[in-house]
Amino acid sequence: MSTLKTKKSYKELLITLGPAILLTIAGFWVAYQFVAPPPPKKISITTGSQAGTYFKLAQQYKSELAKEGIELEIITSSGSKQNIERLLNKQADVAFIQGGTGNNEPSLQSLGSLYYEPLWIFVKKEIKAERITDFIGLRVAYGAEGSGTRVLTNKLLSLNNLDAQSTQFLALSSTEAAKALINDQCDVVFIVASGESNIIHQLLHNERIKLIQLSRIDAYTRLLPYLSKITLPEGIVDLEQNLPPQPVNMLSPTANLVVNEDFNSALTVLLLRAADVVHKKTSLFSAAETFPSSQFIAYPINDVAKRFYKVGSPFLMRYLPFWPAVFIDRMIVMLIPLLALIIPLGKIMPPLYRWRIRSKIYRWYKELQEADDTMHEPGLTSDQIKQLNNDLLQIQNEVNKVKTPLSYADQVYNLLLHIDLVKKNLNAIEIDEQ
């Protein structure tokens, strides 16, 4: 019997709270529509040739991301131009891009600059040249098609009005150009590469080749604002051989880490943390902690990246592993609107439940009061008394069937006492009538 009472009590509670439960579920569903999808476990990065710096850096990124369960697929390319096309065509998620190689594509965003990527200009030792106009009539290797070297060199050549009619241009990659210069198959080589490049070190150590310093560098940095003026200190490449033999001022764009504007925000933080590990060290051209940086960027800075450079990783990612932090962060988006819904419901439902229980008791009190009023009317017949007895008995039976929480039991028992009192008064009237 007690089990049946409990079930009925639960049923009553469910009927009362049901609308609130349904409203909460609906709110949960609506809030879930605004939750960002979980980050993918595999992303791709487009780099450059396997012999280039971008490819080697991508391998370091791959190692860092693997620690957090993210697989990084490395895709080789012909250079920055192809990397930009792949991003725009959704053929890659991330790209290394040389500053100045894009055309202000609105859907691309930079996660920051990573390092100086200077323009190295090597010539045969007997050639005297200080300006690009001095290369007229020479054989000039100006980068492979689609490479960042080609894009930058073309702009410099154009500013100096050098064209194929006055100069022989050779479309060679950095590796091919270095070999051609060493083998006396060209006179001038333009290469955009980091100071750690093996090709650069090979050319710097070759006694028949020299690195030249362009005059009018300040003019170029004004005309092409994405270029910086940097200095290669004397002897920094090889102190024993004192290479270079004197400081060399150079033009330099920066290498940028670039994504589409819809790239996952959690993975953005993960990439920036990897970039911090890979690029914060001292280099030939920069002190430690100079890079990665929100300056010298090729595209508008990503909003998540901007916050990262100001305050670091989000709070949860500082203290939790990546995936738990991402899960909690996504659920917070749901928690705020749900709290806004649950807190008012928590205040409304208890009074509503009390009102529902009391409304039943008050309904029976109304019927009891009507019976009591009828009972005291003059000229009450025996049939009316019999009908009133039946009505009171029916009310009493209904009250006995209802199951209420213990906190409302006193009101039920009071009602039963009052029913019994009215029945006694009716019995007294019936006796008097007899």
CORBELDA-V899130 format. One record per residue. N is the residue number from 0. RES is the residue in three letters. BURIAL is + if it has 9 or more other ideal C-beta (glycine too) atoms within 8 Angstrom, else -. Layout:
BEGIN
[[N RES BURIAL] [N RES BURIAL]]
END
This chain:
BEGIN
[[0 MET -] [1 SER -] [2 THR -] [3 LEU -] [4 LYS +] [5 THR -] [6 LYS -] [7 LYS +] [8 SER +] [9 TYR -] [10 LYS -] [11 GLU +] [12 LEU +] [13 LEU -] [14 ILE -] [15 THR +] [16 LEU +] [17 GLY -] [18 PRO -] [19 ALA +] [20 ILE -] [21 LEU -] [22 LEU +] [23 THR +] [24 ILE -] [25 ALA -] [26 GLY +] [27 PHE +] [28 TRP -] [29 VAL +] [30 ALA +] [31 TYR -] [32 GLN -] [33 PHE -] [34 VAL +] [35 ALA -] [36 PRO -] [37 PRO -] [38 PRO +] [39 PRO -] [40 LYS -] [41 LYS -] [42 ILE +] [43 SER +] [44 ILE +] [45 THR +] [46 THR +] [47 GLY +] [48 SER +] [49 GLN -] [50 ALA -] [51 GLY +] [52 THR +] [53 TYR +] [54 PHE +] [55 LYS -] [56 LEU +] [57 ALA +] [58 GLN +] [59 GLN +] [60 TYR +] [61 LYS +] [62 SER -] [63 GLU +] [64 LEU +] [65 ALA +] [66 LYS -] [67 GLU +] [68 GLY -] [69 ILE +] [70 GLU -] [71 LEU +] [72 GLU -] [73 ILE +] [74 ILE +] [75 THR +] [76 SER +] [77 SER +] [78 GLY +] [79 SER +] [80 LYS +] [81 GLN +] [82 ASN +] [83 ILE +] [84 GLU +] [85 ARG +] [86 LEU +] [87 LEU +] [88 ASN -] [89 LYS -] [90 GLN +] [91 ALA +] [92 ASP -] [93 VAL +] [94 ALA +] [95 PHE +] [96 ILE +] [97 GLN +] [98 GLY +] [99 GLY +] [100 THR +] [101 GLY +] [102 ASN -] [103 ASN -] [104 GLU +] [105 PRO -] [106 SER -] [107 LEU +] [108 GLN +] [109 SER +] [110 LEU +] [111 GLY +] [112 SER +] [113 LEU +] [114 TYR +] [115 TYR +] [116 GLU +] [117 PRO +] [118 LEU +] [119 TRP +] [120 ILE +] [121 PHE +] [122 VAL +] [123 LYS +] [124 LYS -] [125 GLU -] [126 ILE +] [127 LYS -] [128 ALA +] [129 GLU -] [130 ARG +] [131 ILE +] [132 THR -] [133 ASP -] [134 PHE +] [135 ILE -] [136 GLY -] [137 LEU +] [138 ARG +] [139 VAL +] [140 ALA +] [141 TYR +] [142 GLY +] [143 ALA +] [144 GLU -] [145 GLY +] [146 SER +] [147 GLY +] [148 THR +] [149 ARG +] [150 VAL +] [151 LEU +] [152 THR +] [153 ASN +] [154 LYS +] [155 LEU +] [156 LEU +] [157 SER -] [158 LEU +] [159 ASN +] [160 ASN -] [161 LEU +] [162 ASP -] [163 ALA -] [164 GLN -] [165 SER -] [166 THR +] [167 GLN -] [168 PHE -] [169 LEU +] [170 ALA -] [171 LEU +] [172 SER +] [173 SER +] [174 THR +] [175 GLU +] [176 ALA +] [177 ALA +] [178 LYS +] [179 ALA +] [180 LEU +] [181 ILE +] [182 ASN -] [183 ASP -] [184 GLN -] [185 CYS +] [186 ASP +] [187 VAL +] [188 VAL +] [189 PHE +] [190 ILE +] [191 VAL +] [192 ALA +] [193 SER +] [194 GLY +] [195 GLU -] [196 SER +] [197 ASN -] [198 ILE +] [199 ILE +] [200 HIS +] [201 GLN +] [202 LEU +] [203 LEU +] [204 HIS +] [205 ASN -] [206 GLU -] [207 ARG -] [208 ILE +] [209 LYS -] [210 LEU +] [211 ILE +] [212 GLN +] [213 LEU +] [214 SER -] [215 ARG -] [216 ILE +] [217 ASP -] [218 ALA -] [219 TYR +] [220 THR +] [221 ARG -] [222 LEU -] [223 LEU +] [224 PRO -] [225 TYR +] [226 LEU +] [227 SER +] [228 LYS +] [229 ILE +] [230 THR +] [231 LEU +] [232 PRO -] [233 GLU -] [234 GLY +] [235 ILE -] [236 VAL +] [237 ASP +] [238 LEU -] [239 GLU -] [240 GLN -] [241 ASN +] [242 LEU +] [243 PRO +] [244 PRO -] [245 GLN -] [246 PRO -] [247 VAL +] [248 ASN +] [249 MET +] [250 LEU +] [251 SER +] [252 PRO +] [253 THR +] [254 ALA +] [255 ASN +] [256 LEU +] [257 VAL +] [258 VAL +] [259 ASN +] [260 GLU -] [261 ASP -] [262 PHE +] [263 ASN +] [264 SER -] [265 ALA +] [266 LEU +] [267 THR +] [268 VAL +] [269 LEU +] [270 LEU +] [271 LEU +] [272 ARG +] [273 ALA +] [274 ALA +] [275 ASP +] [276 VAL +] [277 VAL +] [278 HIS +] [279 LYS +] [280 LYS -] [281 THR -] [282 SER +] [283 LEU +] [284 PHE +] [285 SER +] [286 ALA -] [287 ALA -] [288 GLU -] [289 THR -] [290 PHE +] [291 PRO +] [292 SER +] [293 SER +] [294 GLN -] [295 PHE +] [296 ILE +] [297 ALA +] [298 TYR +] [299 PRO -] [300 ILE +] [301 ASN +] [302 ASP -] [303 VAL +] [304 ALA +] [305 LYS +] [306 ARG -] [307 PHE +] [308 TYR -] [309 LYS -] [310 VAL -] [311 GLY -] [312 SER -] [313 PRO -] [314 PHE -] [315 LEU +] [316 MET +] [317 ARG -] [318 TYR -] [319 LEU +] [320 PRO -] [321 PHE +] [322 TRP -] [323 PRO -] [324 ALA +] [325 VAL +] [326 PHE +] [327 ILE +] [328 ASP +] [329 ARG +] [330 MET +] [331 ILE -] [332 VAL +] [333 MET +] [334 LEU -] [335 ILE -] [336 PRO +] [337 LEU +] [338 LEU -] [339 ALA -] [340 LEU +] [341 ILE +] [342 ILE -] [343 PRO -] [344 LEU +] [345 GLY -] [346 LYS -] [347 ILE +] [348 MET +] [349 PRO -] [350 PRO -] [351 LEU +] [352 TYR +] [353 ARG +] [354 TRP -] [355 ARG +] [356 ILE +] [357 ARG +] [358 SER -] [359 LYS +] [360 ILE +] [361 TYR -] [362 ARG -] [363 TRP +] [364 TYR +] [365 LYS -] [366 GLU +] [367 LEU +] [368 GLN -] [369 GLU -] [370 ALA +] [371 ASP +] [372 ASP -] [373 THR +] [374 MET +] [375 HIS -] [376 GLU -] [377 PRO -] [378 GLY -] [379 LEU +] [380 THR -] [381 SER -] [382 ASP -] [383 GLN +] [384 ILE +] [385 LYS -] [386 GLN -] [387 LEU +] [388 ASN +] [389 ASN -] [390 ASP +] [391 LEU +] [392 LEU -] [393 GLN -] [394 ILE +] [395 GLN +] [396 ASN -] [397 GLU +] [398 VAL +] [399 ASN -] [400 LYS -] [401 VAL -] [402 LYS -] [403 THR +] [404 PRO -] [405 LEU -] [406 SER -] [407 TYR +] [408 ALA +] [409 ASP -] [410 GLN +] [411 VAL +] [412 TYR -] [413 ASN -] [414 LEU +] [415 LEU +] [416 LEU -] [417 HIS +] [418 ILE +] [419 ASP +] [420 LEU -] [421 VAL +] [422 LYS +] [423 LYS -] [424 ASN +] [425 LEU +] [426 ASN -] [427 ALA -] [428 ILE +] [429 GLU +] [430 ILE -] [431 ASP -] [432 GLU -] [433 GLN -]]
END
